[in-house]
């Protein structure tokens, strides 16, 4: 059964750099066994006003062109919002769904953070934008201070080179809320995230899983927004979920 990975927010579009390509391969390596795994990034050169539904429709066209059967979908962070919309709009394409550090909408704090990042990017304050964004991905205040400093030092690693698509995605996520459609998403779903995720929150993970008829939840104690990524426990959870009868 093929697995399609929808990666999280990135500041770089087009062909990945060697470093990014290596990181993408590393992110999916643990899921490659007897199955084929495809990491499919979002389209680029997006029109202003593009919505999450528009992006999900583009993914649907790509999946339809590549596969003759429903596939498993793993969406990470912002990729999870696209994956959830895909499951709602094109359920015939999705066998099982995994959402990592994602829910039916951003938390109030996550929404405010991303609005601040978008405003800073539009003002040309790239270093500050990277610091604000990366400085909210940890689980503790100390960890987030260190990440803020990293954003100031290496903003391109966080937000890329003035990628206008990044602003389009931030705007699209600001409007995203799939709460009213959760009960109609019937495929088996695993929702997992960190206890101290600032962009979504454990409360939103719980709400999303409770509203979906066939969802199960795993909240990682002490984890932040990025704390679960690459966690061996998370990999085991996902593989067990995907391989279950």
N, C-alpha and C positions, 0 to 999 in steps of 0.2 A: 504494500500500500504506500503510494508516494506521500511524502510530507512536504507541504509548502510552508516556508517560514516567511512571515512578513516582519521585517526588522523595524526597530524603533526610529525615532527622529534622528535625522542626520543633517549636517550642514553642507554636505557635498552631494551633488547630483552627477549623473553621467557615469562613465566608466570609473570604477574605484581605483584608487592608488594601490600600489603594491602592498602597503601597510594595511589599508582598509580591506583589500581582498584577503590578505592573510587572516585578519581579525574575523571576517565573515566566515571563512572556512573553519576557523577555530570554534566559532560559536555554534556551528552545526555538526561538528565532527562527532560529538558524543551520541548523536541521534542516528548516525549512519551504521547500519548493521546489514540486515537483509533488505532494507528498503532504500529507495532513492530519495534524497533530500534536496529540495530546490529553495534557495534563498532568493526571493524576488523582491527587489527594491521598488519603491514608488516611481511613477513616471516623473519626468522632469520637463522643464519649460512650461510649468502650469499657468493657466490663466487665473488672474485675480478673481476671487469669488468661487473658486473650485471648492466643492464640499467633500466631506468624507464619503457621502453616497456616490459622488462622481468617481472618487478613487476606488471604491469598492467595485463599481461597474467596470472600471478598467482592469482590475484584477480578475474579475469574472471572465472578461474576454480573453485574457491571457491564459487562465486555467482551462477554459473551454478549448483553446487552440492547442494546448499541450497534452491534455488528458482525456480519455474516453470514459472515465468513471469518477465518482466522487473521491475527493482527497482529504487527508487530514490537514488541518490548518493550525499553525502556531503563530500567534501574533504577540509581539513584544512591545509594551508601552504604547506609543502612538500607533504602532503596527497592530496592536490589539484592538484599537478603536475601528480601524479599517476591517480587520478580521471579523469583528462583531457585526458591523454593518453588512459585510459580505454574507454572513450566516443568516441575517434577517432578510436580505433582499434576494439571495440566490441559494436557498437551503439545499437545493438539489445538487449543488457542487461540493457540499461539505459533509464528510462522514463524521468526523469528530473535530472538536474545537478546543484549543488550549489558549488561554489568555494569561500572559505573564506580565505582572505589574501593570494591569489595565482593568478598566471597568466600563460601565455604561456611560460615564461622563467623568470629566475632571472634577477633583475636589475644589472647593472655593479657593483654597490656598494655591492649588495647582493652576487654576484658571488665572488668578491674580498674578502669579509668578510668570506665566507665559505671556500675559498682557504686558507686563513690565519688560520682559525680554524683547517682545516685538517693538515696543516703543523705543527702547534703547537702540535696537538695530536700525530703525527708521531714522534715528538721530545720529547715526554713524558712530555710536559708542560701543564698538564691538567687544572690547575687553571687558567693559562693565556688563554687557549682555551675557558673555560667556561665564563671568563670575557668578551672576545671579542664577543662571540656569544650572550650572554644574554644582553650585553651592547649595542646591536644594535636593540633591540626589542621594545624599547620605542618610544615615540613621541617627547620628548624634550631632550636637552643635560643634564639637571639636572636629569631627570628620568633615562637616560642611564648611568650616573655616578653611581647612586645608584644600578642599575642592574649589572654593572661591579663589584662593591664591593661585591654584593651578589654572583656573580659567583666565585670570589676569595675565599669567605668564605665557600661556599657549592658547589664545582664543581660537585660532584656526582649527585646532584639534577638536574643539567643541562645536563651533558654529560655522566652520568653513570660511569661504571667501565671498562674503556679501551675496550669498545665494538667495535670490528673491523667492525661490520655491519654499524656503524655510519659513518665510513670512506667510505665504499662502497656507501652509500646513498649520501654523500657529493660529491663524484666523479661523481655519476650518474646525480645528479642535475646540476653539472657544464657543462655537455654536453647537457642538455635538452633545446630544443627550438622547439615548435610545431607551430610556426607562419604559415608555409606554408600549414598546414592542418586545420587551424581554420575554413575556409569557408565551410568545409565538415562536421563540427560537427553541426547537425541540431536540436537536441532536445532542448527544452526550458531550458535556463540556467540563473541562477542568479550569478553575480559576485559582491562580496562585500569585502571591505578592508579599511584600514585607510589611511587618506590623507598623512601622513608622514611615511608610511611604507618604511623602508630602504632596505628590502630584495626584494621587487618587485617595488613599486612606483605607485602612482595614474595614471601616464601616461601609464604604462603597463596594469593596470586594464582597462583603457579606450580603449587602442589599442586592447586588447583581446576581449572586448565586441563588439567593432565596426566591427571586422572581422568575428565574429560568427553571423550567420543569425537570430538566435532567442534568443539572449542574452540581458539581462537587467543589468544595473550597479547601484550600490549604494556605493558611497564613503563616509565614515564617517569622517566628519570634525574634525581635531585635533587628529585623532587616529594614533597610531603606528602599528607595525606589530602584537602585541598582544592586542592592544587596543580595538579591536572589539569583541574579544572572551568573551563570557559570558555577553555581552551587551544585556539588555532587548530589545532594539530597533532591534538589529540584529536577535534575536530569533523571534520577531514578523514578521520581513521581510521574514525570511525563511519559517515560518509556513504559512504566507499568500501566498507566492509563491508556496509552495508545495500543498496547499489545493485549489488553484484556479482551476476553471473549464478549 
